[in-house]
Amino acid sequence: MQVLISDANVLIDMEAGQLLEPMFRLPFQFKVSDLLYHDELSHQHAHLPELGLSLAELTSEGMQDAFRMTQTYAGPSRYDCFSLALAKQERCPLLTGDGDLRRAAAQEAVIVMGTLWVVEQLVVHGLISKDGARESYELMKAAGSRLPWQQALSHLEQL
């Protein structure tokens, strides 16, 4: 099963769009850094592991890589660098919508996908309809998600 490392914003978008349960039925294993989960997600999103989110630890080499990234890249947060280092460690794609983190991932040769990709996968795998995806996008927009809305709807129509 393909492993995908997520940062916080994709999970928050999915929750805003009421898509967490279907997301965890996709044929992927979703993981986050245990540090990210405990420090940033566990307070308001403690239910994520029950839904299927896995927590992963960085190895000592992964931690060193994360610390190197915090010194190398000005934009991504420390927790963003933990997510990127974990994606490198696990040799798998990173889920993020953060522009600074996307640019750092490109420099680190890590494949990046985001919220739009996850929603499209939900439609492709028959877990939600196109209308359901549009409704979820509206919920995300109302919650303050900053997505490329025209691109989201255009991609949806092309499915």
C-alpha positions in Angstrom: 0.0 0.0 0.0 1.3 3.4 -1.0 2.4 5.5 2.0 1.7 9.3 1.9 3.2 11.7 4.5 0.9 14.6 5.3 1.4 18.0 6.8 -1.3 19.5 9.0 -3.0 21.7 6.4 -4.2 18.9 4.1 -5.7 17.1 7.2 -7.4 20.3 8.3 -8.8 20.9 4.8 -10.2 17.3 4.7 -11.8 17.8 8.1 -13.3 21.2 7.0 -14.7 19.5 3.9 -16.1 16.6 6.0 -13.9 14.2 4.0 -11.8 12.5 6.7 -13.7 9.3 6.9 -13.7 8.7 3.1 -10.1 9.8 2.9 -9.0 7.0 5.2 -10.9 4.5 3.0 -8.6 5.3 0.1 -6.0 2.6 -0.8 -3.2 4.7 0.8 -1.6 4.7 4.2 -1.6 8.3 5.6 1.2 9.1 8.1 2.3 12.2 9.9 5.4 12.9 12.0 4.7 12.0 15.6 6.2 15.4 16.6 3.7 17.2 14.4 0.8 15.2 15.7 1.6 15.6 19.4 2.6 19.3 19.2 0.1 20.6 16.6 -2.7 18.2 15.9 -3.5 16.2 19.0 -5.3 19.1 20.8 -8.0 19.7 18.3 -7.7 16.5 16.1 -7.1 13.7 18.6 -9.5 11.5 16.7 -7.3 11.2 13.6 -5.4 8.0 14.7 -8.8 6.3 15.4 -9.8 7.1 11.8 -6.6 5.6 10.4 -3.8 8.2 10.6 -0.5 6.5 11.5 2.2 8.3 13.5 5.8 7.8 12.4 9.1 8.7 14.0 12.1 10.2 12.3 15.3 8.2 12.7 18.3 10.0 14.0 19.4 10.6 10.4 15.9 11.9 9.6 16.1 14.3 12.5 19.5 15.6 11.3 18.0 16.0 7.9 15.0 18.0 9.3 17.3 20.2 11.3 19.5 20.8 8.1 16.3 21.8 6.3 15.3 24.3 9.0 18.7 26.0 8.4 18.5 25.7 4.6 14.9 26.9 3.9 13.5 30.1 5.4 9.8 29.5 4.6 8.8 26.1 6.0 8.2 25.8 9.7 10.1 23.3 11.8 7.1 20.9 11.7 7.0 21.3 7.9 10.6 20.3 7.8 9.8 17.2 10.0 7.1 16.2 7.4 9.5 16.7 4.5 12.3 14.8 6.2 9.8 12.0 7.0 8.7 11.8 3.3 12.4 11.5 2.4 13.0 8.9 5.0 10.0 6.8 3.9 10.7 7.5 0.2 7.2 8.5 -0.4 5.2 11.5 -1.6 4.3 14.5 0.7 0.8 15.9 1.0 0.9 19.7 1.5 -0.6 22.8 0.2 2.0 25.1 1.7 3.9 26.9 -1.0 7.2 27.2 0.9 7.1 23.6 1.8 6.3 22.6 -1.8 9.4 24.6 -3.0 11.6 22.9 -0.4 10.3 19.5 -1.4 11.1 20.2 -5.0 14.7 21.1 -3.9 14.8 17.8 -2.0 13.4 15.8 -4.9 10.3 14.8 -3.0 7.0 14.3 -5.0 4.2 16.6 -3.7 0.5 16.4 -3.9 -2.2 18.3 -2.1 -5.8 18.7 -1.1 -7.0 18.8 -4.7 -5.3 15.5 -5.4 -6.8 13.8 -2.4 -10.3 15.1 -3.3 -9.8 13.9 -6.9 -8.8 10.5 -5.6 -12.0 10.3 -3.6 -14.0 10.9 -6.7 -11.9 8.5 -8.9 -12.2 5.7 -6.3 -16.0 6.2 -6.0 -15.9 7.3 -2.4 -17.6 10.6 -3.1 -19.4 12.1 -6.2 -18.4 15.2 -8.1 -21.3 17.0 -6.4 -20.1 15.8 -3.1 -16.6 17.1 -3.9 -18.1 20.5 -4.9 -20.0 20.6 -1.6 -16.8 19.8 0.3 -14.9 22.5 -1.5 -17.6 25.0 -0.4 -17.2 23.8 3.2 -13.4 24.2 2.9 -13.8 27.7 1.4 -16.2 28.7 4.2 -13.7 27.4 6.8 -10.9 29.6 5.3 -9.0 27.1 3.3 -6.8 28.8 0.7 -7.0 26.6 -2.3 -6.9 27.5 -6.0 -10.7 27.3 -6.3 -10.9 27.7 -10.1 -8.3 25.0 -10.6 -10.2 22.7 -8.1 -13.5 23.0 -10.0 -11.8 22.7 -13.4 -10.0 19.5 -12.4 -13.2 18.1 -11.0 -15.0 18.7 -14.3 -12.2 16.9 -16.2 -12.6 13.7 -14.1 
